[in-house]
Amino acid sequence: MGLDLSGGHKDMDYDEHRRTYKGFLIGTQVLIAFVAVLLIGMALFLV
């Protein structure tokens, strides 16, 4: 997906925004994977 950043505010740090968003997405994926593994483990070992 491409963004036209030519009309953005001059003080906005778009590169930092992208890095932060990418980190958020990676963290979300890791958390979802952890919860899935946890639920599978609970289903196997607690029943």
C-alpha positions in Angstrom: 0.0 0.0 0.0 1.4 3.3 -1.0 0.8 6.6 0.8 1.1 10.1 -0.6 2.9 12.0 2.2 3.6 15.1 0.3 0.6 17.0 1.9 1.6 16.0 5.4 2.6 18.3 8.2 6.3 19.3 8.2 6.8 18.3 11.8 5.4 14.8 11.4 8.0 12.0 11.5 6.5 9.5 9.1 9.4 7.1 9.3 9.1 6.8 13.1 5.3 6.4 12.7 5.9 3.4 10.3 8.5 1.8 12.7 6.1 2.2 15.6 3.2 0.7 13.7 5.3 -2.2 12.4 6.4 -2.9 16.0 2.8 -2.9 17.1 1.8 -5.3 14.3 4.7 -7.7 15.2 3.8 -7.5 18.9 0.1 -8.2 18.1 1.1 -11.3 16.0 3.4 -12.6 18.8 0.7 -12.1 21.4 -2.0 -13.9 19.3 0.4 -16.8 18.7 1.2 -17.0 22.4 -2.5 -17.1 23.3 -3.2 -19.8 20.7 -0.4 -22.0 22.1 -1.6 -21.4 25.6 -5.1 -22.4 24.8 -4.0 -25.5 22.9 -1.8 -26.4 25.9 -4.7 -25.9 28.3 -7.0 -28.0 26.1 -4.4 -30.9 26.0 -3.1 -30.9 29.6 -5.9 -29.6 31.8 -8.7 -31.9 30.5 
